[in-house]
Structures are given as C-alpha cells and as structure tokens.
Amino acid sequence: MRLKQLIFDLKPSCSFAKISSISKLDLQHCRASLNFAQVPPTLFKQQSPVRAMANTMKALVTQGDKTAKVQEATQVPKPQPGAGEILIKVSVVAQNPTDWKSTASAPAGRIVGCDFAGTIADPNGTSFKQGQRVAGWVHGVSADPPRGAFAEYLVTESTLVFPVPDKITDSEAAVVSLAFATSVQALFQRLGLPEPESPAKEPIPVLINGATGSVGLYAIQLAKKAGLYVIATGGKKNHELLKSLGADVTIDYRDADWIDQVKKAANDSLQYVFDTISEVETTKAVVKTVSEKGGHVMCILPRKADEVDAPEGVKVESTLAYTVFGRKLTYGAFDNIDGAKPEDKKFWEKYLKLLPKWLEDGSIKPNPPKEFGGLEDIPKGFDLQAKGGVSAEKLVYKIAQ
C-alpha cells in the first residue's frame, strides 16, 4: 500500500473544533477503529503544486487532541480505488453525532465523516458510469481501509452506494444512509419485525423513542411501510412532522404521564421498542412501557438490562450500524458484533437496492437538510450539535465547488 495514502502533514489548518464535554461511554461508542490497523500519523513532505492537483485533496483530518482541521489540497493524498471499489467526487456531506464524537477519540491523521452524496469520478470497471450521481456512507475515521467522507474525494465498495433519483437533490441524498441503515438494522434485523416487502398482516405496536432525531424520522417511515402501528415520542412542536411521516400516535416526552400514554396507545400490549436516544434514563423509562408479558428494547448505545432496571422478560439489547461494512469490529460494550458480520452487509445491500425506488415514489422522505456552509464550517456544526442545537433536521455541507 502506498505510504502517502495513509499519512498526513498536520501543521497547516484553517478551522478547528474543540470537543471537550464527551462522556466515557461516548468515547467508547465512537472509537471508530479499535480493531482496525493503526496508521502512524507520520508527516510527509509537501508535494509540488502541479502534482498535488492530481494526487491530493482537501479533507477534514483528526489532530489527535479532540479536534479536526481542514488539511490543504497539497497535504492529503487522494484515495485510489481497489478491486470492486469506486472513486467518488464528493458534492455534499451530512453530519451525524458519531462524527464529532469519533473526532474526539480518534488518533491523529484520520479523515472524518460518514454520510455523503457525489458523482462517480472513476467507476473502476463496475456497472456505474462516470459522472453518475450516487450517495452512501463510509466508516469515518477508520484506518483499515482508510475511509472518511469529509473530503473532496472518497473510495468505497460499489455495492455500498445507491444511485440518486433525479428528483432528489444532493443535500437530500446525503442525509439518508447512516440513519436509514441504523433504523433498518434495528427494526428488521435485530427486533425481527415484519419488513416493508412482507408487511404485517395486522398492525403490531412499536414505540420509536426520540422520533425527531435523524434515526427516529426514518424509523417511523420504515415501520409504517412494514404495516406496524407506530407510537412516536418527541417534542410537541414536531408532532405534525412525525404524523406526516406515518406516526399513528405522537406523545410529548415532556408530559409527566407520557409512559402511561404509551401504554394506553398500545392497549398495554407493547412488545417492541426502539430507543433512538439510549441514555440510561431514557432506556429506564421505555422499559416501563413494555407489556407485562415481556418484550424487546433495542438501543443504539450499549445498554444492559440490569443498569436500566428492566423487569424479567424484557430483553435490552444494542445495535451498531458499522457492522454493515462486513468487517470485524471491537466495541466491547456492544451486542451483535462478535466477529465480522457478512450477513449484516448483505442485509444493508438489499435495502440499498430498494432505496432509490422509495425515494422516487416519496414513500421514504429524506430528513430535512439544513445547509451550513462548506468543509471549513464543519467544526462549527460539531459545536452546535454537541450543545444540542440540532433537532428534526440534518446539517449538510457543500464540498464540490
């Protein structure tokens, strides 16, 4: 492997974010390459401007001190696709909480970011065409293979992107993949609920807790497509949005009796819960909504039944969407990550084939995107989201000029 593809000169910068208030659990959740090969953040000599134009790019790169800075175009090697991979010129990227959390825990020299939309720069013998619009997500700040979306170019496997329908903008396409993958995995793989292609014959109640977040907005739509009876919690100001996406019942989590409201909406028969917040207190609350007959609570952070006082018969489990890349991970506190998960990759690839049609016919609507500038502005977005300033929308950044 060419050394210059793996190392960065970390001196110049044009912006940075200081992420200081992150819990140990957040760091454990987002240490994105604990089992990936460690790439030394060795410095390399700056290339000539002519060579740099062809072989290098701008990217948001971790500094190893909880910050990320934009490295100039002469400093970051442009990735080259291997067998079965494609090179993508990035048009727009979208921000997720894992991006700023992983920035705080990653070693120096990693490219940040997961969600993207762009055009095929090199189809590399695959079925895609040069210039074709695609979108997807990558395992940001990983080292083996090197991946990160917040850059002018990225490489990924050709089976891990979807063609973008003409009616969908790049900003809309960029906000889909990671949150959508998390919802698909949690609802249909882990909870084992009926899928949209074989919907439930009778409505099965499911609680989506934290439904106004990126994951929750897709979970509502997917659950509705699967014929489920969707109970959604979220701030009252967003209830009309939740209903427009398919929620049958909306409940304000600020109400003192919201747990009783959920139980009533489900006729005391709730067995399936997707907690898209998954803090200890939120999971402690949702386990109280489950039927006395028992049930299954799925979390996106590593929660255990004993720490959330789950009664006997209520299974509490966690899921981690990074398994869709089919590579072995080491996130010790998470469930469902023992070894590589090729079945998770196949499951995600199945939904990537369905997604363009659903976006085209409007049965899946992208999260509302909010334009927030360009590559240099991403650290400001990190700060905003870390302070709780993003709700029912997703920050996006224009990369291609």
Sequence and secondary structure as in RCSB ss.txt:
>XXXX:A:sequence
MRLKQLIFDLKPSCSFAKISSISKLDLQHCRASLNFAQVPPTLFKQQSPVRAMANTMKALVTQGDKTAKVQEATQ
VPKPQPGAGEILIKVSVVAQNPTDWKSTASAPAGRIVGCDFAGTIADPNGTSFKQGQRVAGWVHGVSADPPRGAF
AEYLVTESTLVFPVPDKITDSEAAVVSLAFATSVQALFQRLGLPEPESPAKEPIPVLINGATGSVGLYAIQLAKK
AGLYVIATGGKKNHELLKSLGADVTIDYRDADWIDQVKKAANDSLQYVFDTISEVETTKAVVKTVSEKGGHVMCI
LPRKADEVDAPEGVKVESTLAYTVFGRKLTYGAFDNIDGAKPEDKKFWEKYLKLLPKWLEDGSIKPNPPKEFGGL
EDIPKGFDLQAKGGVSAEKLVYKIAQ
>XXXX:A:secstr
  GGGT    S  S B       HHHHHHH TTTTS            HHHHHHHEEEEEEE SSS EEEEEEEE
EE     TTEEEEEEEEEE  HHHHHHHHHS TT B   EEEEEEEE TTSS  TT EEEEE  TTEETTEE SS
BSEEEEEGGGEEE  TTS HHHHHTTHHHHHHHHIIIIIIS    TTS  SS  EEEEETTTSHHHHHHHHHHHH
TT EEEEE  GGGHHHHHHHT SEEE TTSTTHHHHHHHHTTT   EEEESS  HHHHHHHGGGS TT EEEEES
S   TGGGT  TTEEEEE  GGGGG      TT SS SS  HHHHHHHHHHHHHHHHHHHHTSS    EEEEEEG
GGHHHHHHHHHTT   SSEEEEE   
